[in-house]
Amino acid sequence: MPKPDPKAIARAAASYLKTHPEELMRALRSAMALRVGIPLDAFRYFARELLSGKKAPRDLVIDAAPPGLLIGATFRVMGSDLRARVTVFLEGIDVSPSAILLTTRIADLELEVLSGDSPIAGLLKSGALDLSKPGNLLAFLPNRPPFVVDAKDDRIVVDVMKADKLASRTGLRRALAVLTPVLNVASIRTRDDHLDVQLRASPENLAQAVAAART
């Protein structure tokens, strides 16, 4: 995976704002409402720039399906080319200094076999896999990722802090200890081809944040 080029990202952002000046007014309105709106074009850009190589997904689609996010991609598994399409809804978020728990609901999962006769292709063609309950499939994987803390039926709970690159970052935990008492995330949902992060302020906990900053 190539490393992000800050200069290229800055040029792309400047070009985007030049062709989408309405984003500046939207950002101002969002800030006044304690909301951060991220254009889905930003995710599409990073996907194009960073997801490359033989094992990278192809024909990636990222679209809003309010309040969820629709994702589609073609990838190769065990010698078979599969086309996947799924809508992800974020139904709960709990941010603390020790964990960032995301409760997701997976809907309308589709897996189409494009080519190949691998075992996974055979299972999909036979209808033996119950795609309506992806959480159950994930729960029984022998090498389930450590950041997946729970999976059942159509719901999957992920702890972002258990990802390999974040688990050992004490600086991030310290920053969360200072920020989360006074500013937290209330919801994340799509709207108008944006991913809107709604924040929740708790100024009454300022003393707790100050105490965390001093430790």
C-alpha positions in Angstrom: 0.0 0.0 0.0 1.5 3.4 -1.0 2.1 6.0 1.7 -0.1 9.2 1.5 1.5 12.2 -0.1 0.6 15.3 2.0 1.3 17.6 -0.9 -0.8 15.6 -3.3 -3.6 15.5 -0.7 -3.4 19.3 -0.2 -3.6 19.9 -4.0 -6.5 17.5 -4.4 -8.4 19.2 -1.5 -7.7 22.7 -3.0 -8.9 21.5 -6.4 -12.0 20.0 -4.8 -12.9 23.2 -3.0 -12.4 25.2 -6.1 -15.0 23.1 -8.0 -17.3 22.7 -4.9 -17.3 26.1 -3.2 -20.6 25.2 -1.5 -18.5 23.0 0.8 -17.2 26.0 2.7 -20.7 27.2 3.6 -21.7 23.6 4.5 -18.7 23.3 6.8 -19.6 26.6 8.5 -23.2 25.5 9.1 -22.0 22.1 10.4 -19.5 23.7 12.8 -22.2 25.9 14.3 -24.2 22.7 14.9 -21.2 20.8 16.4 -21.1 18.6 13.3 -18.2 17.6 11.0 -19.2 16.7 7.5 -16.8 14.7 5.4 -17.6 14.4 1.6 -17.7 10.9 0.4 -15.5 12.1 -2.4 -12.7 12.2 0.1 -13.1 8.5 0.9 -13.3 7.7 -2.9 -10.1 9.7 -3.4 -8.1 7.8 -0.7 -9.5 4.5 -2.0 -8.2 5.3 -5.5 -4.8 6.5 -4.2 -4.1 3.9 -1.5 -5.8 0.7 -2.5 -3.5 -0.7 -5.1 -1.8 -4.0 -5.9 -2.9 -7.5 -6.9 -4.8 -8.1 -3.7 -6.5 -4.8 -3.5 -10.3 -4.6 -4.2 -11.3 -3.4 -7.6 -14.2 -1.3 -9.0 -14.8 0.2 -5.5 -18.2 1.9 -5.0 -18.8 4.2 -2.0 -22.3 5.8 -1.9 -24.7 7.2 0.6 -27.7 5.1 1.6 -29.0 7.4 4.4 -28.4 6.9 7.2 -26.1 4.1 6.1 -23.2 3.7 3.7 -23.3 1.5 0.6 -20.0 -0.2 -0.3 -19.3 -2.4 -3.3 -16.1 -4.0 -4.6 -14.7 -6.8 -6.6 -12.0 -8.9 -5.0 -10.3 -12.2 -5.3 -10.7 -15.0 -2.7 -9.1 -18.4 -2.9 -8.8 -18.2 -6.7 -12.3 -16.9 -7.3 -13.4 -13.3 -8.3 -16.3 -12.1 -6.1 -18.4 -9.0 -6.4 -19.6 -7.8 -3.0 -22.2 -5.2 -2.1 -23.3 -4.2 1.4 -25.0 -1.4 3.3 -23.5 -0.5 6.7 -25.4 1.3 9.4 -23.7 2.7 12.5 -26.2 2.2 15.2 -24.0 3.0 18.3 -20.7 4.6 19.1 -19.0 4.7 22.5 -15.7 6.6 22.7 -13.5 6.4 25.9 -9.8 6.5 26.7 -9.6 2.7 26.5 -11.9 1.9 23.6 -13.7 3.2 20.5 -16.7 0.8 20.2 -18.7 0.9 16.9 -21.9 -1.1 16.7 -22.7 -1.7 13.1 -25.7 -3.3 11.4 -25.0 -5.1 8.1 -27.8 -5.1 5.6 -28.4 -6.3 2.0 -25.2 -8.2 1.8 -24.7 -9.7 -1.7 -21.8 -11.8 -2.9 -21.8 -12.7 -6.6 -19.3 -15.2 -8.1 -17.8 -13.7 -11.2 -15.3 -16.5 -12.0 -13.5 -19.5 -10.4 -14.5 -22.8 -8.9 -13.0 -22.4 -5.4 -14.7 -23.9 -2.3 -16.1 -20.4 -1.3 -17.5 -20.1 -4.8 -19.2 -23.4 -4.5 -20.8 -22.5 -1.1 -22.1 -19.2 -2.6 -23.5 -20.8 -5.7 -25.2 -23.5 -3.6 -26.8 -21.0 -1.2 -25.3 -22.7 1.8 -24.1 -19.5 3.3 -26.7 -17.4 5.1 -25.8 -13.9 4.0 -28.6 -12.4 6.0 -26.7 -13.0 9.2 -23.0 -12.0 8.4 -22.3 -11.7 12.1 -22.7 -15.4 12.6 -20.3 -16.2 9.7 -17.7 -13.8 11.1 -18.1 -15.2 14.7 -17.0 -18.6 13.6 -13.9 -17.5 11.6 -10.8 -19.2 13.1 -8.7 -16.1 12.6 -11.2 -13.4 13.4 -9.5 -10.0 13.6 -8.9 -8.9 17.2 -10.7 -5.6 16.8 -14.0 -7.5 16.2 -15.2 -7.9 19.7 -18.7 -9.3 19.0 -20.6 -10.6 16.0 -24.1 -12.0 15.9 -26.8 -12.1 13.3 -26.6 -8.8 11.3 -24.7 -6.9 14.0 -20.9 -6.5 14.4 -19.2 -4.6 17.2 -15.7 -3.3 16.4 -13.2 -1.8 18.9 -11.0 0.5 16.8 -8.5 0.8 19.6 -7.7 -2.9 19.1 -6.4 -2.4 15.6 -2.7 -3.3 15.4 -1.5 0.3 14.6 -3.5 1.9 17.4 -3.4 -0.6 20.3 0.0 0.6 21.6 -0.4 4.3 21.0 -0.4 5.8 24.5 -0.6 9.3 23.1 -3.9 8.6 21.5 -5.3 7.2 24.8 -4.1 10.3 26.6 -5.7 12.6 24.1 -9.0 10.7 24.4 -8.8 11.0 28.2 -8.6 14.7 27.9 -11.2 15.1 25.1 -13.9 12.6 25.8 -15.2 14.1 29.1 -16.1 17.4 27.3 -16.5 16.4 23.6 -17.8 13.0 22.3 -19.4 11.5 19.3 -23.2 11.3 19.3 -23.8 9.8 15.9 -22.3 9.1 12.5 -24.6 8.9 9.5 -24.7 9.8 5.8 -26.6 12.7 4.3 -26.3 14.6 1.0 -23.3 12.5 -0.1 -21.4 13.3 3.1 -20.6 11.3 6.2 -21.8 13.6 9.1 -20.2 13.1 12.5 -22.4 14.7 15.1 -20.6 15.8 18.2 -21.9 16.2 21.8 -20.4 18.8 24.1 -20.4 18.3 27.9 -18.8 21.5 29.4 -19.9 20.5 32.9 -17.1 17.9 32.8 -14.3 20.5 32.1 -12.7 19.9 35.5 -12.4 16.1 34.7 -10.7 17.0 31.4 -8.3 19.4 33.1 -7.4 16.8 35.6 -6.7 14.3 32.9 -4.4 16.8 31.1 -2.4 17.3 34.2 -1.7 13.6 34.9 
